[in-house]
């Protein structure tokens, strides 16, 4: 392509006016800096998203089956038991959770009591979130234990090794509260200490959840034989999306199957919106940086008027001449994009390896000490094409108008 060859020569060859070369260099630098900023900012958002997903991984199952309507479902449902036979399912755990009042040391806190079966321990990585000297244990003989979130223990004024049992109150089903004797309208029971608690580092769990045995939850909530969810762990190498679709198709519309991201949909939706807004703002900065390309291209067209006349005498059309300068502007955008992406990737690597930008002076004050980064290939592709499109839109009117005169 003769137009591309000439455009490349104009980009690399020495200009008759030194200022044109300077402006071209500034244009490339402006695009590169804006591109690098896009790479770094989007990678930081990815880092936070991956970090939060990793925190939830310690508590949330890979897949969770819940009733499409209502809060509870029959644990003996034949459709649910078919899930156990799925070749990709490694752990099948029945759980039941509902709200209850917890009392200890004259402190009262509304919490979510989550009863789980013995398979639940295989479902989560409890060692990652445990604190205390005890071991994971939810029942022994007729005694039921309670493993509470670290913030919930603080609200109750107790530690992981609380000596006196925690009293649990749950309203009896279909009964109005008797104001003369309110205690008669509640089921009551006690949870004992296994000398261990958990810390997911997420307020919704650490300040709200109490783990106990499935038997305890079914008794106090009067839900014998019922569960609120089936939580699944898949075998190594299983395609989570494919298994989810297969189970959902088998269960039909009576149940919903959600992965970890869907279980925390509100959290990740907010993060995606924040990432999108940042992308839009940085794209505006990129557009401003592209104005330098317009100035550089305008001066280059003025500088090359004699060349333009020569090309016309040789039979070149206005469209071909305009195409030369359009490609020139594109080449500036492409060079800036490549340099910016390379610079952004280098900065992200330095941040990931050395944690250059930290949250604060005190180490250990935060979950992590430095801003996390995670590079996603799809973001790099989107950034590259964004730069190319912005560059094309910015130089097209100038190339078409001035070169055709």
C-alpha positions as CSV (number, residue, x, y, z in Angstrom):
1,X,0.0,0.0,0.0
2,X,1.6,3.2,-1.2
3,X,-0.4,5.3,1.2
4,X,0.8,3.3,4.2
5,X,4.4,3.5,2.9
6,X,4.3,7.3,2.6
7,X,2.6,7.7,6.0
8,X,5.3,5.6,7.6
9,X,8.0,7.7,5.9
10,X,6.3,10.9,7.2
11,X,6.2,9.5,10.7
12,X,9.9,8.4,10.8
13,X,11.6,10.8,8.5
14,X,13.1,14.1,9.7
15,X,10.7,17.0,9.4
16,X,11.7,20.3,7.7
17,X,10.5,22.1,10.8
18,X,11.8,20.8,14.1
19,X,8.7,21.8,16.0
20,X,6.6,19.4,14.0
21,X,8.7,16.5,15.2
22,X,8.4,17.8,18.8
23,X,4.6,18.0,18.5
24,X,4.5,14.5,17.0
25,X,6.6,13.2,19.9
26,X,4.3,15.0,22.4
27,X,1.3,13.4,20.7
28,X,2.8,9.9,21.0
29,X,3.6,10.6,24.7
30,X,0.2,11.9,25.5
31,X,-1.5,8.9,24.0
32,X,1.0,6.6,25.7
33,X,0.4,8.1,29.2
34,X,-3.4,8.0,28.8
35,X,-3.1,4.3,27.6
36,X,-0.8,3.4,30.5
37,X,-3.3,5.0,33.0
38,X,-6.1,2.9,31.5
39,X,-4.1,-0.3,31.9
40,X,-3.1,0.5,35.5
41,X,-6.5,1.7,36.7
42,X,-8.4,-1.2,35.2
43,X,-5.8,-3.7,36.5
44,X,-6.2,-2.3,40.0
45,X,-10.0,-2.8,39.8
46,X,-9.4,-6.3,38.6
47,X,-7.0,-6.8,41.6
48,X,-9.6,-5.7,44.1
49,X,-12.3,-7.9,42.4
50,X,-10.0,-10.9,42.5
51,X,-9.1,-10.2,46.1
52,X,-12.7,-10.0,47.2
53,X,-13.6,-13.1,45.3
54,X,-10.7,-14.9,47.0
55,X,-12.1,-13.8,50.4
56,X,-15.5,-15.1,49.6
57,X,-14.1,-18.3,48.3
58,X,-13.3,-19.4,51.9
59,X,-17.0,-19.2,52.8
60,X,-19.1,-19.3,49.7
61,X,-19.6,-22.6,47.8
62,X,-18.7,-22.9,44.1
63,X,-22.4,-23.6,43.3
64,X,-25.4,-23.0,45.4
65,X,-28.9,-24.4,44.7
66,X,-31.8,-22.5,46.2
67,X,-35.6,-22.5,45.8
68,X,-36.9,-20.2,43.1
69,X,-39.7,-19.2,45.4
70,X,-39.7,-19.1,49.2
71,X,-36.9,-19.6,51.7
72,X,-37.0,-23.4,52.2
73,X,-37.2,-26.6,50.3
74,X,-37.7,-30.3,51.0
75,X,-34.3,-32.0,51.5
76,X,-35.7,-35.3,50.3
77,X,-36.7,-33.9,46.9
78,X,-35.6,-36.5,44.3
79,X,-34.4,-33.8,41.9
80,X,-31.9,-32.5,44.5
81,X,-30.6,-36.0,45.2
82,X,-29.9,-36.4,41.5
83,X,-27.2,-33.8,41.9
84,X,-25.2,-36.2,44.0
85,X,-24.8,-38.5,41.0
86,X,-23.3,-35.8,38.8
87,X,-19.8,-36.9,37.9
88,X,-18.3,-33.4,38.5
89,X,-19.8,-32.9,42.0
90,X,-17.3,-33.7,44.8
91,X,-19.1,-32.4,47.8
92,X,-22.9,-32.1,48.4
93,X,-23.8,-30.2,51.6
94,X,-27.3,-29.4,53.0
95,X,-27.6,-26.1,54.8
96,X,-30.4,-24.2,56.5
97,X,-30.2,-20.6,57.6
98,X,-32.6,-18.0,59.1
99,X,-32.5,-15.1,61.5
100,X,-32.5,-15.5,65.3
101,X,-31.8,-13.5,68.4
102,X,-28.5,-14.3,70.2
103,X,-28.0,-13.4,73.8
104,X,-24.8,-13.5,76.0
105,X,-23.5,-11.3,78.8
106,X,-26.7,-9.3,78.8
107,X,-26.0,-8.4,75.1
108,X,-28.6,-9.1,72.4
109,X,-27.8,-9.3,68.7
110,X,-29.8,-10.3,65.7
111,X,-27.8,-12.8,63.6
112,X,-28.1,-15.4,60.9
113,X,-27.9,-18.9,62.3
114,X,-26.6,-21.2,59.6
115,X,-27.0,-24.9,60.2
116,X,-24.7,-27.2,58.1
117,X,-24.2,-30.9,57.8
118,X,-21.0,-32.8,58.3
119,X,-20.0,-32.4,54.6
120,X,-19.7,-28.6,55.0
121,X,-16.2,-28.8,56.4
122,X,-15.1,-30.3,53.1
123,X,-16.8,-27.5,51.2
124,X,-14.9,-24.6,52.7
125,X,-11.2,-23.9,53.5
126,X,-11.9,-23.3,57.2
127,X,-8.2,-23.1,58.2
128,X,-7.9,-19.9,56.1
129,X,-10.6,-18.1,58.2
130,X,-10.3,-19.7,61.6
131,X,-9.1,-18.0,64.8
132,X,-8.8,-19.4,68.3
133,X,-7.2,-22.5,69.8
134,X,-10.1,-24.9,69.2
135,X,-11.0,-27.1,66.2
136,X,-13.9,-27.1,63.8
137,X,-16.7,-28.9,65.6
138,X,-20.5,-28.3,65.4
139,X,-21.9,-31.1,67.5
140,X,-21.0,-33.9,69.9
141,X,-23.7,-36.3,71.2
142,X,-26.5,-34.0,72.2
143,X,-24.4,-30.9,72.5
144,X,-24.4,-28.3,69.7
145,X,-21.5,-25.9,69.2
146,X,-21.6,-22.4,67.6
147,X,-18.7,-21.0,65.5
148,X,-19.3,-17.3,65.3
149,X,-17.9,-14.5,63.2
150,X,-15.2,-12.4,65.0
151,X,-17.3,-9.2,64.9
152,X,-20.4,-11.0,66.1
153,X,-18.4,-12.3,69.1
154,X,-17.4,-8.8,69.9
155,X,-20.9,-7.5,69.7
156,X,-21.9,-10.2,72.2
157,X,-19.0,-9.3,74.5
158,X,-17.4,-12.8,74.4
159,X,-14.4,-14.4,72.8
160,X,-14.0,-17.6,70.8
161,X,-13.7,-19.6,74.0
162,X,-16.8,-18.2,75.7
163,X,-17.4,-20.2,79.0
164,X,-21.2,-19.7,79.3
165,X,-23.4,-20.9,76.4
166,X,-25.0,-18.4,74.0
167,X,-28.8,-18.4,74.1
168,X,-30.6,-18.5,70.8
169,X,-34.2,-17.4,70.4
170,X,-36.2,-18.0,67.2
171,X,-40.0,-17.1,66.8
172,X,-42.3,-20.1,66.6
173,X,-44.0,-20.5,63.3
174,X,-47.5,-19.0,62.7
175,X,-47.7,-17.7,66.3
176,X,-48.5,-14.2,67.4
177,X,-46.3,-12.9,70.2
178,X,-48.0,-13.2,73.6
179,X,-47.3,-9.8,75.1
180,X,-48.1,-11.2,78.6
181,X,-45.3,-13.8,78.3
182,X,-43.2,-13.1,75.1
183,X,-40.8,-15.9,75.9
184,X,-43.6,-18.5,75.2
185,X,-43.7,-17.3,71.6
186,X,-40.0,-18.3,71.0
187,X,-38.1,-21.5,70.6
188,X,-34.9,-21.4,72.7
189,X,-31.7,-23.4,72.8
190,X,-28.1,-23.0,73.7
191,X,-24.8,-23.1,71.7
192,X,-21.6,-24.0,73.4
193,X,-18.1,-23.0,72.5
194,X,-15.7,-25.1,70.4
195,X,-13.0,-22.5,71.3
196,X,-12.8,-21.3,67.7
197,X,-14.4,-18.6,65.5
198,X,-14.0,-17.4,62.0
199,X,-12.9,-14.2,60.2
200,X,-13.8,-13.8,56.5
201,X,-12.8,-10.1,56.6
202,X,-16.3,-9.3,55.2
203,X,-18.7,-7.5,57.5
204,X,-21.8,-9.4,56.2
205,X,-20.3,-12.6,57.5
206,X,-18.1,-11.6,60.4
207,X,-20.8,-9.6,62.1
208,X,-23.9,-11.6,61.2
209,X,-23.2,-15.3,60.9
210,X,-23.1,-18.1,63.4
211,X,-22.4,-21.6,62.2
212,X,-23.9,-24.6,63.9
213,X,-25.2,-28.1,63.2
214,X,-28.0,-28.6,60.7
215,X,-29.9,-30.5,63.4
216,X,-29.8,-27.5,65.7
217,X,-31.1,-25.1,63.0
218,X,-33.9,-27.4,61.9
219,X,-35.1,-27.8,65.5
220,X,-35.0,-24.2,66.5
221,X,-36.6,-22.9,63.3
222,X,-39.1,-25.8,63.2
223,X,-38.0,-26.9,59.8
224,X,-37.6,-30.6,60.2
225,X,-36.5,-32.2,56.9
226,X,-36.1,-28.8,55.2
227,X,-33.1,-27.0,54.0
228,X,-32.6,-23.5,52.5
229,X,-29.8,-24.4,50.1
230,X,-27.7,-27.2,48.7
231,X,-24.0,-26.1,48.5
232,X,-21.7,-27.8,46.1
233,X,-18.0,-28.2,45.5
234,X,-16.8,-29.5,42.2
235,X,-14.0,-31.9,41.4
236,X,-10.7,-30.4,40.2
237,X,-10.7,-29.6,36.5
238,X,-14.5,-29.4,36.3
239,X,-16.0,-26.7,34.0
240,X,-18.0,-24.7,36.5
241,X,-20.1,-22.9,33.9
242,X,-20.9,-26.2,32.1
243,X,-21.8,-27.9,35.4
244,X,-24.0,-25.0,36.4
245,X,-25.9,-25.1,33.2
246,X,-26.3,-28.8,33.3
247,X,-27.7,-28.8,36.9
248,X,-30.0,-25.9,36.2
249,X,-31.4,-27.7,33.2
250,X,-31.9,-30.9,35.2
251,X,-33.7,-29.0,38.1
252,X,-35.8,-26.8,36.0
253,X,-37.5,-23.5,37.0
254,X,-38.3,-24.7,40.5
255,X,-34.8,-24.0,41.6
256,X,-32.0,-21.5,40.9
257,X,-28.3,-22.4,40.6
258,X,-25.8,-19.6,41.3
259,X,-22.0,-19.4,41.2
260,X,-19.9,-17.3,43.6
261,X,-20.2,-14.1,41.6
262,X,-24.0,-14.4,41.5
263,X,-24.1,-15.2,45.2
264,X,-22.4,-11.8,45.8
265,X,-24.1,-10.1,42.8
266,X,-24.5,-6.7,44.6
267,X,-20.9,-6.5,45.6
268,X,-19.5,-7.3,42.2
269,X,-22.1,-5.3,40.3
270,X,-20.9,-2.2,42.2
271,X,-17.3,-2.9,41.4
272,X,-18.1,-3.4,37.7
273,X,-20.0,0.0,37.6
274,X,-17.0,1.7,39.3
275,X,-14.6,0.1,36.8
276,X,-16.9,1.2,33.9
277,X,-17.0,4.8,35.2
278,X,-13.2,4.9,35.5
279,X,-12.9,3.6,32.0
280,X,-15.2,6.3,30.7
281,X,-13.4,9.1,32.5
282,X,-10.0,7.9,31.3
283,X,-11.3,7.6,27.8
284,X,-12.2,11.3,28.0
285,X,-8.6,12.1,29.0
286,X,-7.4,10.0,26.1
287,X,-9.6,12.1,23.8
288,X,-8.0,15.3,25.1
289,X,-4.6,13.7,24.6
290,X,-5.6,13.0,21.0
291,X,-6.0,16.7,20.3
292,X,-2.2,16.8,20.1
293,X,-2.4,14.5,17.1
294,X,-4.8,16.9,15.4
295,X,-2.2,19.7,15.9
296,X,0.7,17.5,14.7
297,X,-1.3,16.4,11.6
298,X,-2.4,19.9,10.7
299,X,1.2,21.2,10.8
300,X,2.4,18.2,8.8
301,X,-0.1,18.8,6.1
302,X,1.0,22.4,5.8
303,X,4.6,21.3,5.8
304,X,4.0,18.8,3.0
305,X,2.0,21.0,0.6
306,X,4.7,20.7,-2.1
307,X,4.5,16.9,-1.7
308,X,0.8,17.0,-2.0
309,X,1.0,18.9,-5.2
310,X,3.5,16.5,-6.6
311,X,1.3,13.5,-5.8
312,X,-1.6,15.3,-7.5
313,X,0.5,15.8,-10.7
314,X,1.3,12.1,-10.6
315,X,-2.4,11.2,-10.6
316,X,-3.2,10.8,-6.9
317,X,-6.8,11.6,-6.0
318,X,-7.8,13.7,-3.0
319,X,-9.1,10.5,-1.3
320,X,-5.7,8.9,-1.7
321,X,-3.9,11.9,-0.3
322,X,-6.3,12.2,2.6
323,X,-5.7,8.5,3.3
324,X,-2.0,9.1,3.7
325,X,-2.5,11.6,6.5
326,X,-5.3,9.6,8.0
327,X,-2.9,6.6,8.3
328,X,-0.3,9.0,9.7
329,X,-2.7,9.9,12.5
330,X,-3.5,6.2,13.0
331,X,0.2,5.3,13.2
332,X,0.7,7.9,15.9
333,X,-2.2,6.4,17.8
334,X,-0.9,2.9,17.3
335,X,2.6,3.7,18.4
336,X,1.3,5.6,21.5
337,X,-1.0,2.6,22.3
338,X,1.8,0.1,22.1
339,X,4.2,2.1,24.2
340,X,1.4,2.9,26.7
341,X,0.3,-0.7,27.0
342,X,3.9,-1.8,27.5
343,X,4.5,0.9,30.1
344,X,1.2,0.0,31.9
345,X,2.1,-3.7,32.0
346,X,5.6,-2.8,33.4
347,X,4.1,-0.6,36.1
348,X,1.6,-3.3,37.0
349,X,4.3,-5.9,37.2
350,X,6.4,-3.6,39.5
351,X,3.4,-3.1,41.7
352,X,2.6,-6.8,41.9
353,X,6.2,-7.7,42.7
354,X,7.3,-4.9,45.0
355,X,4.0,-3.3,46.2
356,X,5.3,0.2,45.4
357,X,2.1,2.1,46.2
358,X,0.8,1.1,49.6
359,X,-2.3,1.9,51.6
360,X,-0.7,3.4,54.6
361,X,2.4,3.6,56.8
362,X,1.3,0.9,59.3
363,X,1.9,-2.7,58.0
364,X,-0.9,-5.0,58.9
365,X,-3.5,-2.3,59.3
366,X,-5.3,-3.5,56.2
367,X,-6.2,-6.9,54.7
368,X,-3.4,-6.2,52.2
369,X,-0.6,-3.6,52.5
370,X,-0.4,-2.5,48.8
371,X,-2.8,-2.0,46.0
372,X,-3.5,-5.3,44.2
373,X,-3.3,-5.6,40.5
374,X,-4.5,-8.3,38.1
375,X,-4.0,-8.0,34.3
376,X,-6.9,-9.3,32.2
377,X,-6.2,-9.9,28.5
378,X,-9.7,-8.7,27.5
379,X,-9.0,-5.3,29.2
380,X,-5.8,-4.9,27.2
381,X,-7.7,-5.7,23.9
382,X,-10.5,-3.2,24.8
383,X,-7.9,-0.5,25.6
384,X,-6.0,-1.0,22.4
385,X,-9.1,-0.8,20.2
386,X,-10.3,2.2,22.3
387,X,-7.1,4.1,21.5
388,X,-7.4,3.2,17.8
389,X,-11.0,4.2,17.5
390,X,-10.4,7.5,19.4
391,X,-7.4,8.2,17.2
392,X,-9.4,7.6,14.0
393,X,-12.3,9.8,15.1
394,X,-10.0,12.6,16.1
395,X,-7.9,12.8,12.9
396,X,-10.5,11.9,10.3
397,X,-12.0,15.4,9.9
398,X,-8.6,17.0,9.7
399,X,-7.2,14.5,7.2
400,X,-10.2,14.6,5.0
401,X,-10.7,18.4,5.0
402,X,-7.2,19.9,4.8
403,X,-5.4,17.3,2.6
404,X,-8.2,17.7,0.0
405,X,-7.6,21.4,-0.5
